[in-house]
Amino acid sequence: MLFLALLLLIALVVLLFTPILPLRRRRAGVANFPFVTLGLLAINSVIFFGNLSPTEGLVISEKVVQSWGLMRGHLQFLPLISYAFVHSDLFHLLGNMITLYVIGVHLEEALGNVAYLVAYLAGALVAGLAHVLITNAFFPVAAPEESLIGASGAIFAVLGLFAIRFWRTRVRLFGIPAVPAAIAVSIVMVLQIFLAIRSLVTPGADQVAYTAHLAGFFFGLGIAFPLRVLEQSAREYGIEDAEAALAQGDLPTAARYYRELLVRTPTDGGLAHTLALVQIRLGDQEAAHRYFTEALDIFSKQGNAAAVARVYSDAQRNLLRVSLPVRLLQRVASACENAQQYELTRQALANLCRDFPHTQDAELGMLKLGKLHLQKLRQRDNALAIFAEFLRLYPTSEWANHVRGMITENQNAS
């Protein structure tokens, strides 16, 4: 057993440095660090190594098993959770922790730390309760003092979520040809069902709680839908398909994938922006303008000034003419100024004055344009020329005296 445990430990070290699934890009940053998964690994390990039997080597103390384990004859709430943090021996601990690490870090990134932790703990509770109820129903008099321990039920709940979220991701384990995760998980679960039936039909066949595994797994499958993880996977795989089509030079197919994704997630400005760039490559300026406009509207409403500036820059560079609704153009100008992209701000304000002349919006836009030249671009002569044009076009404006004052002040300064 010690030799097998050593092999599992070596496998865990390898996995820490070379994750083998899913074969996909990972997002960087502190927010996506797997705090919960690594925390669960640490807690389980501390509990195990801190409570070893003084006489049996790398085996958990029987006292801890009795205190923290879930006994079918004495059902209590706390053991419905605590049992999942106790493991009988090192082989049991490492087997569960390796599995948790392999699938947990990716699922935690997809769900978020809090949702992932809640799903894990709820899976442990459901798996433990189901095991007690099923074994009591089938074997009401057999070993009522026997304790259920181990994180397997919670891990199978995570596996159920993983099977839905990453159903198409190809899993590659120790040289076995890569297969979609849905197929790999299905094979595992068919085996679990067979073993569960055998354990129910033949009591004492082994000590593994297959009913807890199945209950946890189906619980994970069930909560996958209210957590909308299938929508996440559809978006991820749709982007993969679109990028693959782009890499192959198949622009119409890539555009179709991006359109389908945008229909499912209409508030994703990044998709609209990418689709606009694809339409530019297809030579469809009208469609590109439509999607640039959509991206600008989404990002400006979200207050993402940097994204607005980035999209507006691409639109100005790639389109023959950028014509936006007046309110959107005002938001774009403000966002570009907030992003300190003053040349883009100048272009947006100039477009406002060009496209909506003799309106109060253009009047205010020209005033802002003059101030931009004066205060941000440090172009006093251009600012004075704009102020003079402002007074010519809007001599009765409520800001006319203010503009005359700025002209006088800056002429005297020269």
ZILINWO-V171938 format. One record per helix or strand of 3 or more residues. SS is the DSSP state (a for helix, b for strand). FROM is the first residue (numbers start at 1). TO is the last residue. Records with the same first field share a line. If there is no record, write none. Layout:
SS->FROM-TO / FROM-TO
This chain:
a->2-17 / 30-32 / 35-49 / 62-68 / 79-85 / 90-111 / 113-138 / 152-165 / 181-201 / 210-226 / 229-247 / 251-264 / 269-282 / 285-302 / 305-318 / 326-338 / 342-355 / 360-376 / 380-393 / 400-413
